[in-house]
Amino acid sequence: MRPGISHLLARAEAIGCELEVHGDRIKWRARNPLPEDLLIALRESKAELLTELRQERSAPPPPSDVVFDALVGHIRQARDWQDLCTIVTDAETAYVANKMSGDEVEHVARLATIQSRQLPKYAERETEG
């Protein structure tokens, strides 16, 4: 699986979003609206997501620590404060959805704090125009 796809799936799972394949469509279900950037990324990766989700149907379920491990991995890849804020928010949402324990959320927040000290105070992001 391409790293970007695993990140999308982990992020969706972390915020309590369930993705299901219905023919050539992907339907999602979540308690709260999905962040716009996640919706855009899901739409842009639809073909790869369909392939991955179809393969997952026959695979055994992942261990419960997959969400935690994915978020910790994303902290190491964070490019700016916005990335870290998104990861911590995803961890909090995963806790509400019973996907992570309170201790795991606290650990993610501590790691994000440590990583934040290594980021520039202000960072520029590329924008599409």
N, CA, C and O of each residue as an XYZ file, in Angstrom:
516
protein
N       0.846     -1.176      0.000
C       0.000      0.000      0.000
C       0.892      1.240      0.000
O       1.888      1.300      0.721
N       0.525      2.223     -0.812
C       1.267      3.470     -0.893
C       1.157      4.200      0.445
O       0.081      4.212      1.043
N       2.274      4.826      0.943
C       2.236      5.510      2.238
C       1.111      6.531      2.355
O       0.499      6.646      3.417
N       0.827      7.267      1.297
C      -0.244      8.259      1.359
C      -1.600      7.639      1.619
O      -2.427      8.223      2.320
N      -1.838      6.459      1.062
C      -3.113      5.768      1.266
C      -3.227      5.280      2.708
O      -4.282      5.410      3.329
N      -2.147      4.722      3.239
C      -2.193      4.256      4.626
C      -2.425      5.433      5.573
O      -3.132      5.299      6.572
N      -1.828      6.588      5.257
C      -2.044      7.782      6.082
C      -3.509      8.212      6.028
O      -4.104      8.518      7.062
N      -4.089      8.236      4.838
C      -5.497      8.622      4.700
C      -6.408      7.688      5.486
O      -7.302      8.135      6.204
N      -6.172      6.391      5.342
C      -7.010      5.423      6.052
C      -6.842      5.541      7.564
O      -7.822      5.467      8.304
N      -5.607      5.726      8.025
C      -5.355      5.865      9.463
C      -5.996      7.144      9.997
O      -6.581      7.149     11.080
N      -5.882      8.214      9.239
C      -6.475      9.474      9.675
C      -7.998      9.369      9.740
O      -8.618      9.835     10.695
N      -8.595      8.755      8.719
C     -10.044      8.577      8.735
C     -10.470      7.724      9.928
O     -11.440      8.044     10.615
N      -9.739      6.642     10.168
C     -10.061      5.778     11.307
C      -9.876      6.506     12.627
O     -10.676      6.333     13.547
N      -8.835      7.314     12.731
C      -8.553      8.025     13.977
C      -9.666      8.979     14.368
O      -9.896      9.215     15.554
N     -10.364      9.535     13.369
C     -11.445     10.459     13.699
C     -12.808      9.773     13.694
O     -13.846     10.434     13.731
N     -12.793      8.447     13.647
C     -14.031      7.688     13.758
C     -14.820      7.564     12.470
O     -16.030      7.342     12.500
N     -14.149      7.705     11.348
C     -14.811      7.610     10.046
C     -14.696      6.186      9.518
O     -13.608      5.610      9.473
N     -15.825      5.636      9.125
C     -15.840      4.306      8.517
C     -16.029      4.461      7.020
O     -16.935      5.168      6.577
N     -15.180      3.806      6.238
C     -15.268      3.844      4.784
C     -15.745      2.491      4.291
O     -15.238      1.454      4.719
N     -16.723      2.500      3.390
C     -17.262      1.260      2.832
C     -17.350      1.366      1.322
O     -17.660      2.424      0.775
N     -17.074      0.254      0.659
C     -17.166      0.202     -0.793
C     -18.566     -0.247     -1.179
O     -19.081     -1.236     -0.658
N     -19.173      0.491     -2.096
C     -20.473      0.157     -2.673
C     -20.324      0.275     -4.183
O     -20.477      1.356     -4.751
N     -20.022     -0.851     -4.826
C     -19.772     -0.824     -6.271
C     -18.505     -0.050     -6.569
O     -17.417     -0.423     -6.132
N     -18.656      1.033     -7.318
C     -17.511      1.895     -7.634
C     -17.521      3.171     -6.799
O     -16.861      4.152     -7.142
N     -18.265      3.152     -5.714
C     -18.354      4.317     -4.831
C     -17.814      3.978     -3.459
O     -17.828      2.823     -3.033
N     -17.341      4.997     -2.779
C     -16.911      4.856     -1.387
C     -17.849      5.712     -0.548
O     -17.971      6.916     -0.769
N     -18.499      5.089      0.404
C     -19.375      5.824      1.312
C     -18.679      5.924      2.663
O     -18.026      4.981      3.108
N     -18.825      7.063      3.302
C     -18.233      7.243      4.619
C     -19.324      7.566      5.636
O     -20.364      8.147      5.326
N     -19.024      7.155      6.867
C     -19.957      7.392      7.966
C     -19.125      7.842      9.157
O     -18.151      7.186      9.528
N     -19.513      8.966      9.755
C     -18.807      9.493     10.922
C     -19.782     10.304     11.759
O     -20.803     10.777     11.259
N     -19.464     10.458     13.025
C     -20.337     11.229     13.915
C     -20.296     12.716     13.590
O     -21.296     13.421     13.727
N     -19.132     13.183     13.161
C     -18.941     14.600     12.868
C     -18.531     14.769     11.410
O     -18.021     13.832     10.797
N     -18.748     15.955     10.853
C     -18.302     16.199      9.477
C     -16.789     16.002      9.363
O     -16.043     16.301     10.295
N     -16.352     15.503      8.223
C     -14.925     15.295      8.001
C     -14.262     16.625      7.657
O     -14.874     17.483      7.020
N     -13.000     16.796      8.083
C     -12.274     18.009      7.683
C     -12.192     18.093      6.159
O     -12.049     17.079      5.477
N     -12.284     19.303      5.643
C     -12.300     19.516      4.194
C     -11.052     18.934      3.521
O     -11.147     18.349      2.442
N      -9.871     19.092      4.159
C      -8.650     18.584      3.534
C      -8.675     17.058      3.419
O      -8.135     16.493      2.467
N      -9.299     16.399      4.388
C      -9.407     14.936      4.321
C     -10.379     14.525      3.214
O     -10.107     13.584      2.469
N     -11.492     15.216      3.106
C     -12.451     14.910      2.030
C     -11.809     15.067      0.648
O     -12.008     14.231     -0.234
N     -11.058     16.119      0.473
C     -10.382     16.348     -0.811
C      -9.390     15.230     -1.092
O      -9.337     14.701     -2.203
N      -8.603     14.871     -0.081
C      -7.603     13.804     -0.256
C      -8.271     12.470     -0.577
O      -7.769     11.710     -1.406
N      -9.395     12.181      0.071
C     -10.119     10.940     -0.208
C     -10.633     10.923     -1.646
O     -10.551      9.903     -2.331
N     -11.159     12.050     -2.091
C     -11.666     12.128     -3.474
C     -10.537     11.950     -4.483
O     -10.694     11.243     -5.479
N      -9.403     12.591     -4.225
C      -8.277     12.525     -5.156
C      -7.652     11.129     -5.222
O      -7.012     10.788     -6.217
N      -7.829     10.333     -4.188
C      -7.224      9.002     -4.130
C      -8.251      7.893     -4.259
O      -8.000      6.766     -3.830
N      -9.393      8.188     -4.837
C     -10.513      7.247     -4.884
C     -10.124      5.888     -5.473
O     -10.445      4.854     -4.885
N      -9.443      5.869     -6.616
C      -9.106      4.596     -7.271
C      -8.235      3.728     -6.369
O      -8.486      2.532     -6.221
N      -7.214      4.331     -5.767
C      -6.338      3.567     -4.877
C      -7.081      3.123     -3.612
O      -6.868      2.016     -3.118
N      -7.948      3.989     -3.098
C      -8.737      3.625     -1.919
C      -9.668      2.457     -2.215
O      -9.794      1.542     -1.402
N     -10.319      2.482     -3.374
C     -11.202      1.371     -3.749
C     -10.424      0.053     -3.754
O     -10.889     -0.953     -3.218
N      -9.250      0.069     -4.359
C      -8.417     -1.139     -4.411
C      -8.061     -1.609     -3.009
O      -8.201     -2.789     -2.690
N      -7.601     -0.689     -2.177
C      -7.182     -1.048     -0.822
C      -8.355     -1.533      0.022
O      -8.235     -2.540      0.719
N      -9.473     -0.842     -0.028
C     -10.628     -1.232      0.778
C     -11.183     -2.589      0.349
O     -11.650     -3.362      1.186
N     -11.136     -2.876     -0.940
C     -11.586     -4.194     -1.408
C     -10.662     -5.293     -0.888
O     -11.126     -6.379     -0.539
N      -9.368     -5.020     -0.835
C      -8.408     -6.006     -0.320
C      -8.578     -6.203      1.184
O      -8.395     -7.307      1.697
N      -8.928     -5.129      1.884
C      -9.096     -5.207      3.339
C     -10.255     -6.108      3.742
O     -10.233     -6.691      4.826
N     -11.261     -6.229      2.892
C     -12.423     -7.056      3.222
C     -12.023     -8.477      3.587
O     -12.616     -9.089      4.475
N     -11.018     -8.998      2.900
C     -10.611    -10.382      3.127
C      -9.487    -10.505      4.153
O      -9.163    -11.613      4.581
N      -8.896     -9.393      4.550
C      -7.779     -9.439      5.513
C      -8.318     -9.439      6.941
O      -9.401     -8.912      7.194
N      -7.564    -10.028      7.878
C      -7.984     -9.973      9.278
C      -7.903     -8.537      9.796
O      -7.120     -7.746      9.270
N      -8.692     -8.180     10.813
C      -8.667     -6.815     11.323
C      -7.298     -6.471     11.922
O      -6.631     -7.345     12.476
N      -6.874     -5.204     11.817
C      -5.582     -4.814     12.370
C      -5.632     -4.795     13.893
O      -6.712     -4.696     14.476
N      -4.473     -4.888     14.542
C      -4.454     -4.800     16.003
C      -4.934     -3.419     16.458
O      -4.897     -2.460     15.687
N      -5.377     -3.322     17.691
C      -5.978     -2.084     18.187
C      -4.991     -0.930     18.266
O      -5.410      0.226     18.334
N      -3.703     -1.209     18.258
C      -2.725     -0.126     18.380
C      -2.334      0.483     17.038
O      -1.426      1.313     16.989
N      -2.989      0.098     15.957
C      -2.653      0.620     14.626
C      -2.860      2.134     14.568
O      -2.016      2.846     14.025
N      -3.953      2.631     15.112
C      -4.230      4.068     15.072
C      -3.148      4.820     15.833
O      -2.619      5.818     15.345
N      -2.823      4.346     17.016
C      -1.776      4.984     17.828
C      -0.451      4.999     17.076
O       0.195      6.042     16.977
N      -0.043      3.855     16.549
C       1.224      3.770     15.821
C       1.236      4.688     14.603
O       2.254      5.313     14.304
N       0.114      4.771     13.903
C       0.041      5.639     12.723
C       0.209      7.104     13.114
O       0.941      7.842     12.455
N      -0.457      7.525     14.171
C      -0.352      8.919     14.595
C       1.061      9.250     15.069
O       1.571     10.333     14.782
N       1.691      8.336     15.783
C       3.073      8.560     16.223
C       3.987      8.692     14.998
O       4.869      9.549     14.968
N       3.775      7.851     14.005
C       4.564      7.954     12.776
C       4.352      9.277     12.070
O       5.296      9.840     11.517
N       3.130      9.783     12.080
C       2.836     11.055     11.421
C       3.470     12.227     12.170
O       3.818     13.237     11.557
N       3.621     12.102     13.477
C       4.295     13.166     14.241
C       5.721     13.334     13.739
O       6.200     14.456     13.577
N       6.390     12.228     13.495
C       7.775     12.294     13.013
C       7.871     12.953     11.640
O       8.909     13.513     11.288
N       6.792     12.886     10.866
C       6.784     13.454      9.513
C       6.190     14.862      9.463
O       6.146     15.473      8.395
N       5.740     15.378     10.591
C       5.085     16.687     10.612
C       6.022     17.764     10.087
O       7.194     17.830     10.460
N       5.477     18.613      9.206
C       6.275     19.675      8.598
C       6.065     21.017      9.285
O       6.914     21.904      9.194
N       4.935     21.167      9.972
C       4.655     22.454     10.596
C       3.650     22.272     11.730
O       3.195     21.164     12.016
N       3.322     23.383     12.358
C       2.414     23.361     13.500
C       1.031     22.861     13.118
O       0.380     22.168     13.900
N       0.583     23.209     11.928
C      -0.748     22.776     11.493
C      -0.811     21.246     11.424
O      -1.811     20.648     11.820
N       0.254     20.616     10.925
C       0.287     19.149     10.894
C       0.162     18.574     12.300
O      -0.599     17.634     12.528
N       0.919     19.148     13.249
C       0.871     18.648     14.628
C      -0.506     18.860     15.254
O      -1.009     17.983     15.956
N      -1.110     20.001     15.007
C      -2.453     20.256     15.544
C      -3.464     19.260     14.987
O      -4.333     18.778     15.714
N      -3.349     18.954     13.706
C      -4.253     17.984     13.088
C      -4.078     16.608     13.719
O      -5.060     15.914     13.979
N      -2.839     16.214     13.965
C      -2.563     14.900     14.563
C      -3.128     14.814     15.976
O      -3.737     13.809     16.340
N      -2.931     15.859     16.771
C      -3.452     15.850     18.146
C      -4.983     15.836     18.126
O      -5.603     15.137     18.927
N      -5.586     16.587     17.234
C      -7.051     16.586     17.096
C      -7.542     15.201     16.690
O      -8.548     14.718     17.210
N      -6.833     14.560     15.759
C      -7.204     13.204     15.347
C      -7.104     12.226     16.520
O      -7.934     11.326     16.654
N      -6.090     12.404     17.368
C      -5.939     11.537     18.543
C      -7.105     11.735     19.506
O      -7.643     10.765     20.040
N      -7.492     12.979     19.727
C      -8.629     13.255     20.612
C      -9.917     12.644     20.063
O     -10.717     12.082     20.811
N     -10.104     12.758     18.768
C     -11.296     12.194     18.136
C     -11.284     10.670     18.225
O     -12.326     10.049     18.432
N     -10.106     10.069     18.070
C      -9.977      8.610     18.202
C     -10.327      8.173     19.620
O     -10.922      7.113     19.812
N      -9.965      8.974     20.604
C     -10.309      8.666     21.993
C     -11.831      8.674     22.174
O     -12.391      7.772     22.798
N     -12.484      9.680     21.635
C     -13.944      9.783     21.746
C     -14.612      8.587     21.065
O     -15.650      8.105     21.519
N     -14.004      8.111     19.968
C     -14.555      6.973     19.226
C     -14.084      5.635     19.800
O     -14.295      4.589     19.187
N     -13.450      5.665     20.970
C     -12.937      4.451     21.639
C     -11.915      3.697     20.795
O     -11.842      2.470     20.850
N     -11.119      4.444     20.005
C     -10.077      3.834     19.183
C      -8.708      3.946     19.857
O      -7.759      3.269     19.462
N      -8.612      4.805     20.879
C      -7.365      4.995     21.623
C      -7.704      5.223     23.087
O      -8.787      5.698     23.427
N      -6.749      4.875     23.947
C      -6.930      5.120     25.383
C      -6.489      6.542     25.721
O      -5.808      7.199     24.934
N      -6.886      7.000     26.892
C      -6.465      8.319     27.356
C      -4.956      8.417     27.475
O      -4.373      9.452     27.152
N      -4.312      7.341     27.940
C      -2.847      7.329     28.051
C      -2.193      7.473     26.684
O      -1.180      8.160     26.547
N      -2.769      6.824     25.668
C      -2.209      6.929     24.321
C      -2.351      8.350     23.773
O      -1.435      8.863     23.131
N      -3.493      8.983     24.026
C      -3.695     10.363     23.577
C      -2.692     11.281     24.270
O      -2.101     12.158     23.640
N      -2.508     11.072     25.562
C      -1.541     11.877     26.310
C      -0.125     11.686     25.750
O       0.636     12.646     25.634
N       0.216     10.455     25.409
C       1.532     10.160     24.833
C       1.691     10.861     23.475
O       2.742     11.438     23.199
N       0.663     10.814     22.637
C       0.703     11.500     21.341
C       0.906     13.002     21.561
O       1.714     13.620     20.868
N       0.192     13.590     22.506
C       0.320     15.023     22.783
C       1.739     15.365     23.254
O       2.302     16.381     22.847
N       2.314     14.514     24.110
C       3.703     14.760     24.570
C       4.687     14.699     23.415
O       5.571     15.547     23.302
N       4.533     13.680     22.542
C       5.423     13.564     21.388
C       5.260     14.759     20.444
O       6.242     15.249     19.887
N       4.037     15.219     20.269
C       3.792     16.389     19.421
C       4.467     17.626     20.019
O       5.012     18.452     19.287
N       4.430     17.755     21.340
C       5.090     18.880     22.006
C       6.593     18.836     21.773
O       7.212     19.858     21.479
N       7.170     17.664     21.902
C       8.616     17.504     21.668
C       8.953     17.851     20.219
O       9.910     18.577     19.951
N       8.154     17.323     19.287
C       8.393     17.592     17.870
C       8.227     19.083     17.557
O       8.942     19.621     16.711
N       7.299     19.741     18.228
C       7.043     21.157     17.951
C       8.266     22.015     18.245
O       8.445     23.066     17.631
N       9.098     21.587     19.163
C      10.315     22.334     19.502
C      11.352     22.278     18.386
O      12.288     23.077     18.354
N      11.176     21.332     17.478
C      12.117     21.188     16.374
C      11.629     21.874     15.106
O      12.338     21.891     14.100
N      10.427     22.439     15.141
C       9.858     23.105     13.977
C      10.129     24.607     14.043
O      10.251     25.174     15.129
N      10.223     25.245     12.880
C      10.384     26.703     12.898
C       9.136     27.359     13.482
O       8.037     26.810     13.411
N       9.327     28.540     14.057
C       8.205     29.237     14.666
C       7.126     29.530     13.633
O       5.935     29.390     13.912
N       7.546     29.935     12.443
C       6.616     30.201     11.354
C       7.071     29.378     10.162
O       8.262     29.323      9.858
N       6.139     28.748      9.495
C       6.476     27.961      8.327
C       5.549     28.352      7.178
O       4.367     28.631      7.378
N       6.099     28.364      6.004
C       5.288     28.656      4.831
C       4.816     27.352      4.230
O       5.568     26.382      4.148
N       3.582     27.337      3.818
C       3.025     26.180      3.124
C       2.736     26.593      1.702
O       2.331     27.724      1.434
N       2.947     25.672      0.808
C       2.598     25.943     -0.580
C       1.089     25.924     -0.711
O       0.403     25.086     -0.126
N       0.593     26.861     -1.487
C      -0.845     26.882     -1.745
C      -1.066     26.779     -3.232
O      -0.282     27.271     -4.043
N      -2.147     26.129     -3.558
C      -2.507     26.006     -4.968
C      -3.435     27.149     -5.299
O      -4.336     27.491     -4.534
N      -3.197     27.725     -6.448
C      -3.851     28.875     -6.727
C      -4.915     29.213     -7.540
O      -5.305     30.380     -7.593
